[in-house]
Amino acid sequence: MKIIITSPSLDPTQNVSGISSVAQFIIQNNKKNEYIHFELGKKDNEKGGISRIIPTIKSLLKWNKLLSKHSKATIHYNFPLSKASIIRDPLFIWIARLRRRKIIIHIHGGIFLTASYIPTYLNTILRRVFSLSCPFIVLSEFEKEILKNKFNCKNISVLPNCVDLRAAVSFKKITNNKRQLTIGYLGRITEEKGMEYLLEACARMRQQSIPFILKIAGKEEIKGQYLPRFKKELEEQFIYEGIVSGDKKNAFLKSLDVFILPSFFEGLPMSLIESMSFGVVPITTNVGSIHQILKEGNNGLYIRLKDTESIIRQITKVNADRSLLQYLSQNAKQYIITHFNTQQYIDKLNNIYSQA
């Protein structure tokens, strides 16, 4: 089966994106199907806002041409519920529907999935999208209930994100019993990921002589917004690893004791699953579908949204109690190894394709 799959650039040097990671994982592991990638969305170094109008029009023309060229291909449309995507993506979806194409819409979190208030014009668009009869994919039962209750969506399948576990399974983590903690973040370096609160927390921990190293990997959404400030505040206690992928990303994750994610909203982050698979202890906000895999005090710890104090408190806790660090680490890895299976993911995805 030919499948057109949409996502931002699959090149991590061009785009640090969880959706791109999901698309790449599917393309690499689902050998039963032939995938055609359609790049949709701005690269990290491109401007947003009204400057996206002309590129979007060009993408619509390319989309129409691609659908004509591959007239029998099923469409796997990745759709995050952010403002920009809600305005843009239905145009592509409706073109496909007007051409009577088989389509699966894969939801990837976003601020308007769980927001208590959605502007009327965005809510109207979403209701139109979720009234379609095509299959929808969500990341958890929690998200399924939201779509059913908020938008009366019908044909919903739950398919949590999955990662390649081969490197993680063979890795044996040695608990850090004495050294300073190595805390890491992997992903887009932007305000909505809680960078202000992480920066303030780390600066205060440095002032309090709490021993740690902070490593950040990824790309700034706005160049110079955060990295120079981390370096200035933390000096030798801060390391920027750049953009990592493949073996370099695995090596980065293996070096961490704690994965920190003070994000304002998420779906089910690939970086969280990947870090846990290597036995890295997650300390994260309880947003999106994260609570589906992270159990407080069992395989990770939660911090409050937009709260510096809770970041400091939870990091201080595992720094002072290395037996707790070991306990959480072992449980984090075991949970991912037990509950995430590549072949089961692909089999379920192919079954969803057949419903289209």
N, C-alpha and C positions, 0 to 999 in steps of 0.2 A: 504493500500500500504506500502511495506517495502522500506525504504529509507536509504542508506548509506550516512552519512554526515561527511565531513572532517573538522577538525580544530585542533589547538594545544590543549593541555590538558584543560579539562573543570574545573579543580581544580584551583581556583584563587591563592592558595598558591604555586602552581607549575608554573603557567603561567598567567601573567597579559596581556590579549589580547582582543582587540575589536572583533576580529573574533570569539574567544571562547565565548564572551558574546552574539554575534548574534546567534551562533549555540545553545547555552544554551536556549536563548529566544525561538527559533523555536521549539526545542525539548519539552520544557515545555508547550507551548501553542498550538501546532498543534496536537491535540489528534486524528485526523482522520487517522494519519499515524503512523507507527511503525518505530522509528529511531534506526539505528545502528551507533554509533559514531566510526569513525576511527581516531585515534590520529596521527597527522602529523605535524612535526615541533619540534624544540628543546624546551626544558623547559628553564625557565629563568636562571637556574644555570648551564646550559650546554654550552660548547664552540661552536662557529660557524666555518666557513671556511672549510678547508680540513678535519677537525676532524668529519665532518658530512657525509663523504662518506660512511663509514661502516654502521652507523645507517640508512642512506637512502637506501642502498642495502637491509638491513634487513626489512625495511618498505615496499619496493617493493615486497619482497617475501610474507610478511604478506598480502599485498594488493591483490596479485594474489590469495592467498588462500581464502581470504574473498569473493572475487568476485565469486569464485567457489562454496563456501558454500551457498551464497545467490544469486543464478543465475538469479533471477527475480527482484532483488531489483533495483530501480532507484538510481542514484548517484547524490548527491548535493555536488558539488565540490567548496569549498571556495578558491579563488585565488587572493592574493594580488600581485600587480605588483611591487614587489621588486626584486632586482638582484637574491637573493637566491631562491625565489619562481619561477621566470621565468626559472631558470636553472633546478630546481627540479620537479616542478609540472607537466609540460607537459609529463614527463615520466609516471606518474600515469594516466593522462588523456588519453594518447595514448594506454596504456594497456587496459583501459576500452573500448576505441573505437574499438580496434582490436578484442575484445570479443563481439562487437556489443551490448554494454550496453547503456541503456537510461541514459543520463547525462545532468545535468544543471550546467553551470559554473557561479558562483557568484563572481563578481569582487568587491574587497574591497580596492579601492584606491591604494596607493603606489607611490613611487617617479617617476616611469616610465609611469604613467598614464598621467601626465601633463607635463613631462619633454620636453623641446624643442629639446634636442638631446638624442637619444637612440643609444648605440653602435650597430654596424651592426649585430653582432651575436645574441644579444638580440632581436633586431628588427625582424630578420628572424624567430626566435622562436615564437614571438608574432603573426606575420602574419600567421604562420601555425596554431596556436591555434584559432585565430579569423576567420579563413577560414572554421572552422567546422560548420556543419549545425545545431548543437544543440542550445537550448535556452541559452542566456546569460542574467544575471541580473546585473544591475548597480544601483547606489544609487541616480542618479539624471538625468534630461534631459541634463544637462551640460556634464556629463560623456557619455551619449548615443551619443551625437554629436561628442565627441572626438573619440569614437570607430568607428563610421561611417566614419568620415573624415580621420582619421589617418590609420585605418586598414581595411576599407571597410567591417566592420562587419555588418551582416544582421539582425539576429533574436535577437533583444534586448528588454528587458522589464525593466522598471524603477520601483524599489521597494526600497524607502528610509528605512533606518534602523528604527526599532521601539523598544520601551521599555514598560515594565509593568508600567502602570500609577496609579494603585490602591492606593499606598501609597502617591503619589504626589497629587492626586485629593482631598484626605481628609486632606491634610496639609495646614494650613493657616499661611502664612509667615508674621511675624511682622517686619515692616521696621526698620532697624537700623538707628535711627535719630541722635544719639549722640555718641555711643561707637566707638572705633577703628574698622576699617574695618577688617573683616575676609576674607582673600583671600585663595582660595584653588586650588589645582591641584590633579587630579586623573588619574593614568595611569602609563605607563612605565617611569621610571626615567632615561632618556638617552639624549645624546647630540642632537639628531634629533628632540626632543620635545622642544628644545629651553631653556634647563636648564641653560646654561651659561648666557644667556641674562636675564633670570628671577633672577638668583642669583645676577648679577651685579645691576639690577634695584632695588631689595629689599635692597641690601647693601647701595645703594645711598639714597634710601628713608629713611632708618634708620638714615643715617648721617644728612639728612635734617629734622629730627624729624617729619616725616609724620607718624601718628599713624596707625599701622596695625599689624595683626597677619597673618603669612603664615602657612597654614596647607598643608602638602603633604601626599597623600596616594598612595601606589603602591610599586613597587619593582625596585631597581636599576638594570640596565642591566649589569653594571660592579660594583661589590661590593666596596663601599667606594669612588666612583667617585664623588658623589655630596652631599650626606646626611651629612657627617662630615663638609663639607665646609659651607653648609647652617647653621648648628648649630654654627659653629665658628663665622660666620659673623653676624648672627641675634640673637644669644643667646636666651633669653626668648621670643623673638618674632617669634620663629620657633617651630612648633610642627610636629613631624613625627607620623602619625597615623597607619603606617604599611600597611598590605594588608587588604582591607575591601571588604566585600560582604554581600548580604542580608540586614538584619536590621541594621547591623553596617555601611554599605555603605549609607543607607538611612539617618541614624543619622548624618553621616559625611556631606552629602550634605545639610541637613537641617541647619547645623551650619554655612554655608557659606553665605557671602554677594556677593562675586565675584568669578567666576570660571575663572582661567587664563589658556590660552592654546597658548603659543608662538611657536607652532609646525612649522616645515619646510614643511611638507606635511601630508595630511590626506585624508580619504575618507569622510565619514560622521560619526564622532566619537560618539559612544554610550554614553561616559561620558559627552559630550556636551548636548545631548538630555536629559539625565537623570538630569543633574544639572539645566537646564532651566525649566524642569517640576516641580522642587521644588521652582521656582522663584529666582534662583541664577543668577545674571547678568553675562553673558559671555563677556569676553574680550579676543579676539583671533585673530590670523592671518587669513587672507582671503585666505585659501588654499583648494584644493579639492572641495567638494560640500558644504562646510560650508555656502557659500553665498546663497544657496537655502533656508536656514531657518533663517539666521541671517541678519537682516536689520539694517544697521548702524543708530544709534540714535533712533531706535524704540524699538528693543528688545535686544540690545547689542551694543558693540563697537569693532572696529577693531584696531589692532596694525600692524605696518609694520614688514615685515619679517626680522629677525635678527637685531632688532632695540631696544636697551635699552631705548632710550629716549621716544619712543611712549608708552612703557609699563608704565613708570613713569607718562607720561602726562595723560593717560586714567584713571589710578588709582587715580591720584590726582584730576581729574575732578569729579569722583563720590564721592570721599571723601569730597570734598568741597561743592557739590550740592546733598544733600540727597533726595531732591524731584526728581531729575533725577534718582537717584538710585532706588527709589520707582517706578517711571514710567517704567523704563527698566525692573525691576523685574516683575511687573504685566503683562507686554506685553510678556515677555519671557515665563512665565508659560502659559498664555492664548494661545499663538501660538502653543505650544506643545500639550496642551489638545485638542485644536480644530483640529489640522492637523494630529495627530497620533492616530490611532485606532487599537488595537490589532487584533480584528476580521477581519477588512478590510484587514490588512496585511496578515493574514493567508489565507483568501479567495483568495487573489490575488496570493499568493505563490502557493496554490494548483492548481490554474488555469494554472500557468506556468508549474507545474509538468505534468499536463495533455497534454501540448504541446509536451513534450518529447517523 
